[in-house]
Amino acid sequence: MAKKKPRTPTPPRVQAPQRRGGGPRRAPGSAPAGSDLGLRHRALLYGVAGAGFVGLVIAVLVIALGGGGGTSDKQIAADFHAAGCTYKTVKAYIPKGQPIHVPSLTKKFPWNTSPPSNGQHYPEWAVWGFYTQAINPRQVVHNEEHGAVVEWWGPKVSPSVVNDLRSFYDEQPDGGFGTPYASLRDKFALTAWTGNPATYSANGPYGFGHLAICSQWTPKTKTAFEAFRKAYRGKGPEGIPLCADEPGDSPAKSDC
């Protein structure tokens, strides 16, 4: 095991994510010395818990509507199939006895979808935004754990389709993420990781991963994307609120 905690690499220069309001911003990917990600996670979760009974009711609705495998998921699958895309929901997978957070940006994780929609990942999530150069998926999976709906696209996807994906992101950027993914080649994808924050733990259950892969952007594709986002955005297994998933937010800085 390395003696020093790996530093999160600075993401490539891209169109800067826009943040609401003023105030100083740290460089993408940076973290203050001695920062404690566990404390940050707990602080966010305590804020959610402070909402009391109303928050509990909302959580129950989230689980019922977006936990995976229900009527909503079946309708989303039908929407994607009508658009000529593939779609599947899988049971999220973490190897038995192994940690969810692994401090490596190069280790090959046993993800059960490609692009990854769930699973082991790096302890620090990527700065929220839409990127034109690839962000390490080991970080992006952590964004999914927080409730991200992630758009991925291959290097042979046309610029016009990438613009369509960017427009979709711009409609509701909180909890959204976009990054190239070489293995997709001429296709693009949408992923999310959903689960029950009340039972999510190191021993499971870990929730569900959702993956759609498409080859063309049409009105039907956009309809399916919208249904997916409505059902799954902000419903990650850790229960992190969307106010912590705004463009420019990072482990070092959020608005929550």
C-alpha positions in Angstrom: 0.0 0.0 0.0 1.3 3.4 -0.9 2.5 5.6 2.0 0.9 8.7 0.6 -2.7 9.1 -0.5 -2.8 9.5 -4.3 -3.7 13.0 -5.3 -6.6 13.6 -7.6 -5.2 14.6 -11.0 -6.3 18.0 -12.3 -8.9 17.4 -15.0 -8.0 18.6 -18.5 -8.8 22.2 -19.5 -12.3 22.3 -20.9 -15.2 24.6 -21.0 -15.4 25.6 -17.3 -18.4 24.4 -15.4 -20.7 27.3 -14.4 -21.4 27.7 -10.7 -24.3 29.5 -9.2 -23.5 32.6 -7.2 -20.1 34.1 -6.5 -17.3 33.2 -4.1 -13.9 31.7 -4.7 -13.4 28.4 -6.5 -10.5 26.0 -6.1 -8.8 24.6 -9.2 -10.7 21.5 -10.5 -9.6 18.4 -8.7 -7.8 20.1 -5.9 -8.4 19.4 -2.2 -7.3 21.3 0.9 -4.5 19.8 3.0 -5.9 17.3 5.6 -9.3 17.2 4.1 -11.5 14.3 5.4 -13.8 12.9 2.7 -15.6 10.7 5.3 -16.5 13.8 7.3 -17.7 15.6 4.2 -19.9 12.6 3.4 -21.3 12.5 6.9 -21.9 16.3 7.0 -24.0 16.0 3.8 -25.9 13.0 5.1 -26.6 14.8 8.4 -28.1 17.7 6.4 -30.4 15.3 4.7 -31.4 13.6 8.0 -32.2 17.1 9.4 -35.1 17.3 7.1 -36.9 14.8 9.5 -40.1 13.0 8.6 -40.5 14.9 5.3 -37.1 13.7 4.1 -38.0 10.2 5.1 -41.2 10.3 3.0 -39.2 11.6 0.0 -36.6 8.9 0.5 -39.3 6.2 0.4 -40.7 7.7 -2.8 -37.3 7.8 -4.3 -36.7 4.1 -3.5 -40.2 3.2 -4.8 -39.8 5.0 -8.1 -36.1 4.8 -8.9 -34.6 1.9 -7.1 -34.5 -0.3 -10.2 -36.5 -3.2 -11.6 -39.9 -1.5 -11.1 -42.6 -0.2 -13.5 -40.7 3.0 -14.0 -37.6 1.0 -15.1 -39.7 -1.1 -17.5 -41.1 2.0 -19.1 -37.7 3.6 -19.5 -36.4 0.3 -21.1 -39.4 0.5 -23.5 -38.5 4.1 -24.3 -34.9 3.3 -25.1 -35.9 0.3 -27.2 -38.3 2.5 -29.2 -35.4 4.8 -29.9 -33.2 1.9 -31.2 -31.0 1.8 -28.1 -30.1 -1.0 -25.8 -30.9 -0.7 -22.1 -30.4 -2.8 -19.0 -30.5 -2.6 -15.2 -28.0 -4.7 -13.2 -27.5 -5.4 -9.6 -24.7 -3.2 -8.3 -21.6 -5.3 -7.6 -18.8 -4.9 -5.0 -16.6 -8.0 -4.5 -17.3 -9.7 -1.2 -15.0 -8.5 1.5 -13.5 -5.7 -0.5 -14.0 -2.0 0.0 -16.1 0.3 -2.1 -13.5 3.1 -2.2 -10.1 2.0 -3.5 -7.3 4.6 -3.7 -6.1 3.8 -7.2 -6.6 5.6 -10.4 -5.2 2.7 -12.5 -6.5 -0.5 -10.9 -8.8 -2.6 -13.1 -12.1 -2.9 -11.2 -14.6 -5.7 -11.8 -17.3 -3.5 -13.2 -20.3 -5.3 -14.6 -21.2 -2.7 -17.3 -19.2 -0.7 -19.8 -19.3 2.2 -19.3 -19.4 1.6 -15.6 -22.7 2.3 -13.9 -21.8 1.1 -10.4 -19.0 -0.6 -8.4 -15.7 0.1 -6.8 -14.2 3.5 -7.4 -11.6 6.1 -6.3 -12.2 7.9 -2.9 -12.5 11.3 -4.5 -15.2 12.1 -7.1 -14.5 14.2 -10.2 -15.3 17.9 -10.3 -18.9 18.1 -11.5 -19.2 19.3 -15.1 -19.3 18.4 -18.8 -15.9 17.7 -20.3 -14.5 17.4 -23.8 -11.5 15.4 -22.7 -11.9 12.1 -20.9 -12.2 12.0 -17.1 -10.9 8.9 -15.3 -14.0 6.6 -15.0 -12.7 5.4 -11.6 -13.6 8.9 -10.3 -16.8 9.2 -12.3 -18.3 6.1 -10.7 -18.0 8.0 -7.4 -20.1 10.8 -9.0 -22.7 8.1 -9.8 -22.6 6.9 -6.2 -23.6 10.5 -5.3 -26.6 10.5 -7.8 -25.1 11.5 -11.1 -26.7 10.8 -14.5 -23.6 10.5 -16.7 -23.4 11.0 -20.5 -20.5 9.1 -22.2 -19.6 9.1 -25.9 -17.0 7.5 -28.1 -14.4 9.3 -30.2 -16.3 8.6 -33.5 -19.5 10.2 -32.3 -20.2 13.3 -34.5 -19.7 16.8 -33.0 -23.4 17.5 -33.7 -24.4 14.6 -31.4 -21.9 15.8 -28.7 -23.6 19.2 -29.0 -27.0 17.5 -28.4 -25.6 15.8 -25.4 -24.2 19.1 -24.1 -27.6 20.7 -24.6 -29.3 17.9 -22.6 -26.8 18.4 -19.8 -27.3 22.2 -19.8 -31.1 21.7 -19.3 -30.5 20.4 -15.8 -26.7 20.4 -14.9 -27.0 19.7 -11.2 -26.3 16.0 -10.8 -25.3 15.8 -14.5 -21.9 14.8 -15.9 -20.4 14.3 -19.4 -17.2 12.7 -20.5 -15.8 10.9 -23.6 -15.2 7.2 -23.2 -13.0 5.6 -25.8 -14.5 2.1 -25.8 -17.9 3.3 -27.0 -16.3 4.3 -30.4 -19.3 5.5 -32.5 -21.9 5.2 -29.8 -23.0 7.2 -26.7 -24.4 6.1 -23.4 -26.3 7.2 -20.3 -25.7 5.7 -16.8 -26.9 6.0 -13.2 -26.5 4.2 -9.9 -29.5 4.1 -7.7 -30.1 2.6 -4.3 -31.6 2.9 -0.8 -29.4 5.2 1.4 -30.9 3.7 4.5 -29.5 0.3 3.9 -26.4 1.0 1.7 -23.3 -0.1 3.5 -19.9 -1.9 3.2 -21.8 -5.2 3.3 -24.5 -4.3 0.8 -27.1 -4.2 -0.6 -25.5 -1.9 -3.1 -28.5 -0.9 -5.3 -28.7 -1.0 -9.1 -26.8 0.2 -12.1 -28.6 1.5 -15.2 -27.1 1.7 -18.6 -28.5 2.8 -22.0 -26.3 2.7 -25.2 -27.4 4.5 -28.4 -26.1 5.1 -31.9 -28.2 8.0 -33.0 -29.8 11.1 -31.5 -33.5 11.5 -32.4 -36.6 13.0 -30.7 -37.2 9.5 -29.3 -33.7 9.3 -27.9 -34.2 12.6 -26.2 -37.5 11.4 -24.7 -35.8 8.3 -23.3 -32.9 10.4 -21.9 -35.4 12.7 -20.2 -37.3 9.8 -18.6 -34.1 8.3 -17.4 -32.9 11.6 -15.9 -36.3 12.2 -14.2 -36.3 8.7 -12.6 -32.6 8.4 -11.5 -30.9 11.8 -11.1 -30.0 12.5 -7.5 -31.0 9.0 -6.3 -27.5 7.5 -5.7 -27.1 4.9 -2.9 -25.3 7.3 -0.6 -28.2 9.8 -0.5 -26.1 12.9 -1.3 -28.4 15.9 -2.1 -28.2 17.6 -5.5 -27.0 20.8 -3.9 -23.7 19.0 -3.5 -23.7 18.0 -7.2 -23.7 21.4 -8.9 -21.2 22.3 -11.7 -17.8 23.0 -10.3 -18.4 21.2 -7.0 -15.6 19.0 -5.8 -14.4 17.1 -2.7 -12.9 20.4 -1.7 -15.9 22.6 -2.3 -19.7 22.3 -2.5 -22.7 24.6 -1.8 -24.3 22.3 0.8 
